[in-house]
Amino acid sequence: MTNSRQIRLVLVLMSLSWLQLAPGFGQSRSASEWLAHDPERPRPPVVSPAPQSLPVAPPEDAVVLFDGTGMAGWRSEEGGPAPWKVQDGAMISVPESGYLYTSRAFGDVQLHVEWAAPLPVEGSSQGRGNSGVYLMSKYEVQVLDSYRNDTYPDGQAGAVYGQYPPLVNASLPPGEWQTYDIVFRRPRFHRDGRLASPARMTVIHNGILVQDNVELWGPTGWLQHAPYTYHPDRLPLALQDHGNPVRFRNIWLRELPEHAEPGPVRKPAPPAISLAPAVLQRYAGRYRTPDGNEYVISLHGDHLRAFFYRQPEIELVPRSEREFALRWTAARLLFDLDGEGRPTGFIFEIGGDRRPVKRVD
């Protein structure tokens, strides 16, 4: 039988969804009220969570990212096999192994994560049970052993790191399994790359609301106050290696529908996929049409850009290893690959026209 506390948690998450549409609602804080990592900032009050029935089973429409049996859905920063270890149904951060990334990319999500700070306890402040859950690899909900462990408030468990301390400290003792339920709405950008609306986040820690539809003022970071810069609508999730053997289990998410734009219904584009930078690097190079027009494809971080016809660089969105779309357009590039997966050329399709393009570098 479904536990009553699970039912209450689901109802709370559903009731919070209307906050996404309520202007001015939620925590009204700004970047100017406190300096990031200020140790004089008031500490959130400590609240003891009620016992939960764990693990929380994923709903029918969930994407299961880790079920305790393997790490096929995860990769290293370079795109190789996931470097963390799996033990007793949990994956454990291996010190100096680097961040862990999902193989798939996501935008708006409801995310469930269960985690436990290590025992025996070692270190203090930020050196004790430190990790993080990164939405879109850029926006961090801090993981930390914050049970009777003082640190700067915007860096404790449940904080949107460096921006918003949690409303309360709902931490359990180290070694006990804890839960994050996160509702994340990605930032929106205009077609010219300007910010249209910032990211927003709601976080429930161990069944207790700790972030109330907060508006992020940019990517999170240590000693940084970075502004928004354009990035793709979907990016991988990430877990942080901070040198502490934090455990994670039962990670799943629900992809949330994007807010509909007014106007006639448009034909949906095929879904984008995420390719590792090492794979994307294969496509970088110079290409030429039979009449001498040149295309230049280059790698910028975790995405490709194409320059041609004296136009500004346009991002290429992968739909498969052979098909890439030009962002914001119906144009696409259909690559020919050799036996090693290296492009030898492509067909450029736009407006019903098909143009062959050969690699020349």
N, C-alpha and C positions, 0 to 999 in steps of 0.2 A: 504494500500500500504506500502511496506517496506521502512522504513526511509533511506535516502541516507547515513546518518552517520553510520547506522548499516552496510550497504554494504561496506563502506570504511574500517570499523573495521575488517570485515571478510577478506577483501582483504589483509589488513596488516598482520593479523595472518597467512594467507596462504603464503604470501611472506616471512615470517620469518622462515618457515619450512626448507628452504635450508640452513639456518645458522647451523642447527644441523650437517651438513656434511662438513662445511667449517673450516678446521683446522686453529687455530690462530685468528679466527674472533671473534668479540665481545669485551667486556670490558676487557682490559689486566691489571688486578690488581692482586696482590698477598697478601698472609696473612701477609707478612713482612713489607708492606709499612706503615700501620697504626696499632696501637694497637686497639683492640676491644673497642668500646664505647668511643673513644677519643673525648672529647668535642672541641678540637682544629681542628678537621678535617673540611675542607671547607664545608660550607652548599650548598646543591644543589640549583640552581636558582629556583625561584618561577615562575610557568607557569599557567595561567588561562585556564582550559579546556573549550572547546566549549560545549554548552548544548547537552545532549544526550536524546534520546527518550527511556525512561525506563518504565517498565522493558524490558530487552532484551529477546525475546522469544527463547526457546531452539530449536536447529535444530532437524531434524527428527531422527537422530541417537544418540541423547543425552540420558544419564542416569540422570533423574531428582532426585536430592537428597533432595530438599525442595521446595515445590510449595506453601507454605503458609497455607496449610490445616491440616498438622499433622507432627509428628516426628517419624513415624514408621521406617524410615531408619537410625535412630540414636540411640546411647546408651551411658550410662555412662562409665567411665573408668573401673568399675567393671563388666560391661556387663548388668547392669540393665536398666530400663526405662530412657530415656533422661531426665535430671533434669532441662533443661531450659524451659521457658514458651513461648507459642505462643499467640501473640496479634496483631490484625489488619493485618494479613497476614505476620507477621515477627516473627522470633524466637529471643528471647532476653536472653543474658547471665545473669544468676542469680548469684550474688556474692557468693563466697565460695561453689558453686555447683560442681566445677571441670570442666575439659575439656569435650568436646562433641566429640564422635567418630562415624564415619559411620559404619553401620553394615556390609557393604561390604568392601573388600580390593581392592586396585587399584595400578597400576604401572605407566606407561607412560600415561599422560592425557593432555587434554586441559580443563581447569577448569574456569567456570564463577561464580563469587560471587558478590552479591550486599550487601553493608553494610552502616550503618549510625552511626556516633558518637553521643553520647547522648546529649540531651538538658534537663535542663539547663546545662551550662558548669560548671564542677567542676574539681579542681586540675590543675596541670601544668606538663610540661615535660612528663615523662613516666606514670604519674598518671592521664592522661586526655584521656579518650576514648581508653583505651588500650585493645587489643585483638590480635589474630593472626590466620592466615590460615596455617595449617601444612600439607604439602604434605607427605604422608607415615608416618604421626605422628611424623616426625623427622626434616623436613626442612621447616622453617617458613618464610612466607611473613608477615611482621609486619602490623598490623592494629593499627592505632593511630590517634587521632585528631591532625593533623599536620597543621591545619589552624591557622596561626599566633601563633604558639606554639613551642618554641624553645626546642630542645633536641639534644642528640648526633646523628649525621647523620645516622649511621648504625642502629639506632633504631626508625627512623621516618617512617611514612606511605610509603609503597612501597619498603622498604628496605628488602633485604634478611638478616634477623636479625643477627647482629654482624659481618657480612661479607661484604656486598655491600650496601652502601647508594643508593637511587634511583638516576637516572640521573638528574631528576628534581623533584621539589615538586609540584605535580598536585592536591593537596588536595582541597576539597570544604568545605564550612563552616559546622560546626556541625549541625546535624539534617537533612542535605541533603543526598540523596542517592548517593553513589559512587559505582564504578565498578572496579573489578579486573578481568582481563582475563590473565590466567597463562598457559603457555606451559611448561610442566615439563617432563624431561627425567630422569628416575631413574638411580642410580648407577648400574653398572654391576660388578659382582664378578666372579672370577674363581671358578672352582669346589672345590678347596681346601680352599676357603674362602678369598683369596687375592683379593684386588681391581683390577678390569680390567679397568674400566673407571668411572670417577666421575659423580655425578648428574649434570644436566644443567637446567637452568631456564630462561625463558623469561616472563616478566610481563608488562602488559599494564594497566595503572591506569587512569580511566576516559578518555579512548581513546588515551592516550599518553604513548609512550614507556618509561619505567623507569628502566627496567632490560633487557639487550641485550645479551641473550644467555650466561649468566654468568656460570662459572664453580665453583661449590661449593667444598670447601676443606674438608667438613665433615658435620655432623649434626650441626644445629644451636643451640645456647644456650646462656644464660646470664652468663658472667664471665667464659666462657668456650671456649676452642679451641680444640674440640674433634676430633680425627681422625676417619676415616671410620672403622667400624667393620661390619662383615658379617651380613646381615639380609635378610628376605624373599624378593622375587621379587615383592610381592604385600602386601600392608599394608593399614589399614584404613586411611582416611583423618581425621583431627581433627580441632576443633575450640577451641580457648583458653578462659578460664575464668580468667580474671585478676582483678576482682573486680569492673569492670565498666559495666553498662548495655548497651553494644553495640548491635545494632540490625542487623540481617542478613535476607535476603530474596532471592528468585529466584536463588537457587544454583543448577547448573547442570554441567555435564562434558561429554566429549567425550573420550572414551578410544582410544588411539593412537596405531597403529600397531607397534610392536617391530621391530627393524632393523633386517632384515633377515640375517642369517648366511650363508656363502657359503657352497656348498655341496648339496647332495641330499635332497629332501624334506622329512622330518620326520613326522610320524604320530603324530598329536598334542595330548598332554595329556589332560584329562578332566580338566575343570577349577577348581582352588582352591577356597575355601570359607574362610571366617573369622569367628572363634569361640571365644567367650569371654573367658578370663582366667579362670573364675569360671566353665565354661563348660569343658575346657581342663583339669582342675585339676582332673576331674573324671577318666581320663584315666591313670593318673600317678600311678605307682605301679609295682609289680613284677609279672611276668608271666613265665610259665614253659611248655616245650614240654613233651610228654609222655616218651621220652628217657632221660629226666633230664636236657636238655639245658635251660638256664634261660635268659629271656629278662627283661630288666629294662627300664621303660618309666618314664621320669621326665619332669617337667614343668620348662621352662627357660623363664621368662618374658611372652611373648605373643605367644610362640610356644613350641611344644613338641619335645623331643629328645629320641631316642631309642638306647640302648646299648645291643649288643648281639654278639655271636660268636667271642669275643675278638677283635671286630672291633671298631674304633672310633665311638663316638656318631653320629648318623645321624638324621637330622631333619625330622619330620613327617609333611606332608602337607595335611591338611584336604580337602577332596572333598565332604564329607557329614559327618553326625555324625556317620555313620557306616564305612566309607571308608577313609583310610589315605594312602598316597603314601610315599615311602622313597625317599627323594629328590635326584635327579640326577639318579635315577634308575627306572626300570619298575616294581619293587617289590611293593606290597601293603599289607596292613593289613585290613581285613574285620572283624569288631568287632561284637560280640554278646552282646546285651544290655538287661538288665533286665527292669522291669516295671518302674523303676525310672531313666532310662537312664544311669545306671552305667555299665561299661563293665564287663562281666564275663569271657571273653576270646576272642580270635580272630583266624582267618585263615590267615596264612602267605603264600602269593602267590609270587613265583619267578620262572621265566623260565619254566612255565607250571607245577611246583610242588606246591602242597597245603599241608600245615602242620598245624594241630590243636595245639593251645596254650591255656592253661587255666590260669586264674588269681589265684595267691596263697597268696597274702597279705590280 
